[in-house]
Amino acid sequence: MKPRVIILNGFLGSGKTTLFRKLLAQSKKKALPVCAIVNDMSELDVDGELIANTDIVEDNDSIMQSIHSCVLSSKIGLEKLDLALNTLLSNHQPDLIIIETSGSCHPMPLIEFFKTQKHLILTGVFTLVDSLMLAHDYDYGKTLIPKMQQNLSNNKRDMVNLLVEQIMFCSHLILTKSDRIKQEKLSEIAQHIQPINPYVSILAVVFGNLSIDQMLELPEYDFNRVEQLTNELRPVLASESYGDRPYNMATRVIKDHRPFHPQRLWDVCHQYLDKRIYRSKGFFWLASRDKISLLWNQAAGSINLELIGYWRSGILEDENNGLLEHEIKLLEEKIAEEAGRFGDRHCHLTVIGDKTQVDRFTEALKSCFLTEEEIIHYEMGEQFPDPWPKNIVNMAN
């Protein structure tokens, strides 16, 4: 039987990785043979690290391939995808292959790619749409189609085109973060965006809670339905510079060993963050919470902090860590392999946004690291004001 392929597509920060992790957790419980491919346009490959941190991948990391520093819909991305698929299929016989695209990925080149794959069956193209983003940036979806029509009149292509075209090519449309929208407003969103793709139903999903059993019962993707759309868009995509940084989008990477000053980080986010910063994500630590490793997860105007785990250095510094001597030695060896100024602690963040704004926000974030004078006070045990929520979600598999 040919392996089925599911594509998780959708704009930056729409919740693809959360859904992916939940599906992988279900596949482990059901002993379902799956393989995973994750795509991150950033060199840091944050999404790849999060997927690699799931139980099923930790048990057997050969079932996952990570493609980063590009988007799958670019020429180099498709070449890497072909190589990743061949690698997985040479070592495994999965029932299901789940592919998470980067948020800037246009679905059409991927769909054309799988149309030619005789040894695989594309069954689902799931487009995830952030309902909170639609509420804030598009008046609950009301202005999305008018903005697209305005772009067509002006012969303009930007992120609106990408968002609309992701919806047009999907076989399943999923509204995420629906718990943060009033029920009547959620229905309003569905009403406004349904005309973009009247062939698909709209499903609201909270925290990636979607049954993997449904993935195994899907029919083959209907290539005929999008044939005319594909023919119309093919020359458009070919004529524009659709490379690894499409739609006037830029990516910046922040790497530093220092912690963030919690109050300064809070102030910068409230002063500098707007909808032109599409996404920022990565791992970091706060001077006020130096034992825990945090995930920074920002999409548009929404920011979440999630607990990933504990820094090894923080565990060793705890006098009551309860570790045996050989366990302490093992931790010390691990820290030595990635030793920095503060042990294994570090801040690695990716910022993705409009080219005109991404540097402004990136530099503002960098200003939040402790200064040398503040580091002296930190090492002397000084407490820093921390306005961030005290209760942080523990990221589960």
C-alpha positions in Angstrom: 0.0 0.0 0.0 1.3 3.5 -0.9 2.1 5.7 2.0 -0.3 8.6 2.5 1.0 12.2 2.7 -0.5 15.0 4.7 0.7 18.6 4.3 0.3 21.0 7.2 0.3 24.4 5.5 -0.6 27.9 6.8 0.7 31.3 7.6 3.4 32.0 10.1 2.4 31.3 13.7 -0.9 29.6 12.8 -0.2 26.6 15.0 1.2 24.0 12.6 3.9 22.7 15.0 1.4 22.3 17.9 -0.9 20.2 15.7 2.1 18.3 14.4 3.3 17.4 17.9 -0.2 16.3 18.9 -0.5 14.0 15.8 2.9 12.5 16.5 1.9 11.8 20.1 -1.2 10.0 18.9 0.7 7.9 16.4 3.0 6.7 19.2 0.0 5.7 21.4 -1.6 3.8 18.5 1.7 2.3 17.3 1.0 3.8 13.8 4.0 3.8 11.5 4.6 7.5 10.6 7.4 9.6 9.2 7.8 13.3 9.7 9.3 16.2 7.6 9.5 19.6 9.1 10.5 22.8 7.2 11.8 26.0 8.8 12.9 28.9 6.7 15.4 29.9 9.4 18.8 28.5 9.9 18.0 27.9 13.6 15.4 25.3 12.8 13.3 25.9 15.9 10.4 23.9 14.6 12.7 21.0 13.8 14.0 21.0 17.4 10.5 21.0 18.8 9.4 18.1 16.6 12.6 16.2 17.5 11.7 16.7 21.2 8.6 14.5 20.9 8.6 11.0 22.4 8.2 9.2 19.1 11.1 11.0 17.4 13.3 10.7 20.5 12.7 6.9 20.4 13.8 6.8 16.7 15.1 9.9 15.2 15.4 8.3 11.8 11.7 8.8 11.2 12.2 12.6 10.9 13.9 14.7 8.3 14.4 18.5 8.9 14.6 20.9 6.0 15.7 24.4 7.0 17.2 27.7 5.7 14.7 27.6 2.8 11.0 27.2 2.0 9.7 24.0 0.5 8.0 25.7 -2.4 11.3 27.1 -3.7 13.4 25.1 -6.2 16.0 24.2 -3.6 13.3 23.3 -1.1 11.7 20.9 -3.5 15.1 19.3 -4.2 15.6 18.8 -0.5 12.1 17.4 -0.1 12.7 14.8 -2.7 16.0 13.8 -1.0 14.3 13.7 2.4 11.4 11.5 1.1 13.9 9.1 -0.5 15.9 8.8 2.7 12.8 8.1 4.8 11.3 5.5 2.4 14.6 3.7 2.1 14.6 3.0 5.8 10.9 2.9 6.7 7.5 1.7 5.5 5.2 4.3 7.0 1.4 4.4 6.6 1.5 8.1 6.9 4.0 10.9 6.1 3.3 14.3 7.8 4.9 17.4 6.3 4.9 20.7 8.1 5.8 23.6 5.8 7.2 27.0 6.8 4.7 29.7 7.1 5.9 31.5 4.0 5.4 28.4 1.8 3.1 28.6 -1.2 1.2 25.3 -1.5 1.0 25.1 -5.3 4.5 23.9 -6.1 4.2 21.2 -3.4 0.9 20.0 -4.9 2.4 19.9 -8.3 5.3 17.9 -6.9 3.1 15.3 -5.3 0.9 15.0 -8.4 4.0 13.4 -10.1 4.9 11.1 -7.3 3.7 7.6 -8.2 4.8 5.9 -5.0 3.0 8.3 -2.7 -0.6 9.4 -2.3 -1.3 13.0 -1.3 -4.5 12.9 0.7 -4.7 16.1 2.7 -3.6 19.7 2.4 -4.5 21.2 5.7 -4.4 25.0 5.8 -4.3 26.4 9.3 -5.5 29.9 9.8 -5.0 31.9 13.0 -8.5 33.2 13.9 -7.0 35.7 16.3 -4.8 37.2 13.5 -7.9 37.4 11.3 -9.8 39.1 14.0 -7.1 41.8 14.7 -5.7 42.4 11.2 -8.7 41.7 8.9 -11.7 42.7 11.0 -12.7 39.1 11.7 -12.0 38.2 8.0 -14.3 40.9 6.6 -11.5 42.8 4.9 -9.5 39.8 3.6 -11.2 39.4 0.3 -11.5 43.1 -0.4 -7.7 43.5 0.3 -7.0 40.6 -2.1 -9.2 42.3 -4.8 -7.4 45.5 -4.3 -4.1 43.7 -4.8 -5.4 42.2 -8.0 -6.5 45.7 -9.3 -3.0 47.1 -8.5 -1.1 44.1 -9.8 0.4 43.7 -6.4 1.5 40.5 -4.6 2.1 40.5 -0.8 1.3 38.4 2.3 -2.5 38.8 1.6 -2.0 36.9 -1.7 -0.2 34.2 0.1 -2.8 33.8 2.9 -5.7 33.7 0.4 -3.9 31.3 -2.0 -3.1 28.9 0.9 -6.8 28.8 1.6 -7.7 28.3 -2.1 -5.5 25.2 -2.5 -6.4 23.4 0.7 -8.5 20.3 1.1 -9.2 21.1 4.8 -9.4 24.5 6.4 -8.7 24.7 10.1 -9.2 27.8 12.3 -6.8 27.7 15.2 -6.8 29.6 18.5 -10.5 29.6 18.4 -10.8 29.5 22.1 -9.6 33.1 22.1 -12.5 34.3 20.0 -16.1 34.6 21.0 -18.2 31.9 19.4 -20.4 34.3 17.4 -17.3 36.0 16.1 -15.8 32.7 15.1 -18.9 32.0 13.0 -18.4 35.5 11.4 -14.9 34.6 10.5 -16.0 31.4 8.8 -18.7 33.3 6.9 -16.3 35.8 5.5 -13.5 33.4 4.4 -15.7 30.5 3.2 -16.1 32.1 -0.3 -12.4 31.8 -0.8 -12.7 28.1 -1.0 -16.4 27.0 -1.0 -15.5 23.4 -1.6 -14.1 22.7 1.9 -15.6 22.7 5.3 -14.1 24.9 8.1 -13.1 23.3 11.4 -12.2 25.1 14.6 -9.4 23.4 16.5 -8.0 24.2 19.9 -4.5 23.3 20.9 -4.0 21.0 18.0 -6.6 18.6 19.1 -7.4 16.7 15.9 -7.7 12.9 15.6 -5.0 11.2 13.6 -7.6 8.5 12.7 -9.2 11.0 10.4 -5.9 11.3 8.5 -6.1 7.6 7.5 -9.5 7.8 6.0 -9.1 10.7 3.6 -9.5 10.3 -0.1 -6.8 11.3 -2.5 -6.3 15.1 -3.0 -8.5 16.4 -5.8 -5.9 17.7 -8.3 -8.6 18.4 -10.9 -10.3 20.9 -8.6 -7.3 23.2 -8.6 -6.1 22.6 -12.2 -7.5 25.9 -13.5 -6.2 27.8 -10.5 -2.8 26.2 -11.0 -2.7 27.1 -14.7 -3.5 30.7 -13.8 -0.9 31.0 -11.0 1.9 29.1 -12.6 3.2 32.0 -14.8 2.6 34.4 -11.9 4.8 32.5 -9.5 7.4 31.8 -12.2 7.7 35.5 -13.1 8.2 36.8 -9.6 11.4 36.3 -7.6 9.9 33.5 -5.5 13.0 32.4 -3.7 13.8 31.5 -0.1 12.6 34.9 1.2 9.4 35.6 -0.7 6.9 38.4 -0.4 9.2 41.1 0.7 10.0 39.0 3.8 13.2 39.0 5.7 14.6 36.8 8.4 17.0 37.8 11.2 18.7 35.5 13.7 19.7 36.5 17.3 22.3 34.4 19.1 23.6 35.4 22.6 24.5 33.7 25.8 23.2 36.5 28.0 19.7 36.5 29.6 17.0 39.0 28.8 16.1 41.7 31.3 12.5 40.8 31.9 11.1 44.3 32.3 13.0 45.6 29.3 11.8 42.7 27.2 8.2 43.4 28.2 8.5 47.1 27.4 10.1 46.5 24.0 7.4 44.0 23.0 4.7 46.5 23.8 6.5 49.4 22.1 7.9 47.9 18.9 5.8 44.9 18.0 3.2 45.3 15.3 1.6 43.2 12.5 4.6 43.7 10.2 6.6 41.4 12.5 5.0 38.2 11.3 6.8 35.8 13.5 9.5 35.4 16.1 10.4 32.2 17.9 13.2 30.4 19.6 14.7 29.5 23.0 15.8 31.9 25.7 16.1 32.6 29.4 15.2 35.4 31.7 17.5 36.8 34.4 14.7 36.4 36.8 14.1 32.7 36.0 17.5 31.4 35.3 16.7 27.7 35.9 14.2 27.2 33.2 14.5 27.0 29.4 11.7 29.0 27.7 10.2 28.9 24.2 9.5 32.4 22.8 6.5 32.1 20.5 5.2 35.2 18.8 2.8 35.6 15.9 1.5 39.1 14.9 0.5 40.8 18.2 0.3 37.6 20.3 3.2 36.4 22.4 3.4 33.1 24.4 6.1 31.9 26.7 6.3 28.1 27.1 8.4 26.0 29.5 10.6 23.6 27.5 12.6 22.2 30.4 15.4 23.1 32.7 18.9 24.2 31.9 21.5 21.6 32.9 23.5 24.4 34.6 20.5 25.3 36.7 20.1 21.7 37.8 23.7 21.5 38.9 23.5 24.8 40.8 20.6 23.5 42.8 22.0 22.2 46.1 19.0 19.9 46.5 19.0 18.4 42.9 19.0 14.9 44.3 21.5 13.7 41.7 23.9 10.8 42.2 27.6 11.4 41.6 27.7 9.7 38.2 24.6 11.7 37.1 26.3 14.9 38.1 29.4 13.9 36.1 27.3 13.1 33.1 25.6 16.5 33.3 29.0 18.3 33.6 30.2 16.5 30.5 27.1 17.5 28.5 27.5 21.2 29.6 31.2 21.1 28.6 30.2 20.1 25.1 28.1 23.3 24.6 29.8 25.5 27.2 29.1 29.2 27.0 29.4 32.1 29.4 26.5 30.8 31.5 26.9 27.0 31.0 24.4 25.6 28.5 22.1 28.6 28.8 21.6 30.6 25.6 19.2 32.8 23.6 18.6 31.7 20.0 15.7 33.5 18.3 14.5 33.9 14.7 12.6 37.1 13.7 10.6 37.1 10.5 8.9 40.2 9.2 8.5 42.8 6.5 11.9 43.9 5.2 11.2 47.5 6.3 10.5 46.6 9.9 12.4 43.5 10.8 15.7 45.2 11.7 14.0 47.7 13.9 12.4 45.0 16.1 15.5 42.8 16.0 17.7 45.6 17.3 15.1 46.4 20.0 15.2 42.8 21.2 19.0 42.8 21.4 18.8 45.9 23.6 17.0 43.7 26.2 20.0 41.5 27.0 21.7 42.3 30.3 24.5 44.9 30.1 27.9 44.0 31.6 27.0 46.1 34.7 23.7 44.3 35.1 25.5 40.9 34.8 27.6 41.9 37.8 24.5 42.6 39.8 22.8 39.4 38.5 25.8 37.3 39.6 25.6 38.9 43.0 22.0 37.7 43.3 20.1 40.9 42.5 16.4 40.4 41.7 15.0 42.0 38.5 11.4 43.2 38.0 9.5 40.6 36.1 6.0 41.6 34.7 5.6 38.3 32.6 2.9 35.9 33.7 4.1 33.7 36.6 2.3 30.6 35.4 3.9 29.4 32.2 2.5 26.5 30.2 4.7 23.4 30.2 5.0 22.3 26.6 3.7 18.7 26.4 4.1 16.1 23.7 
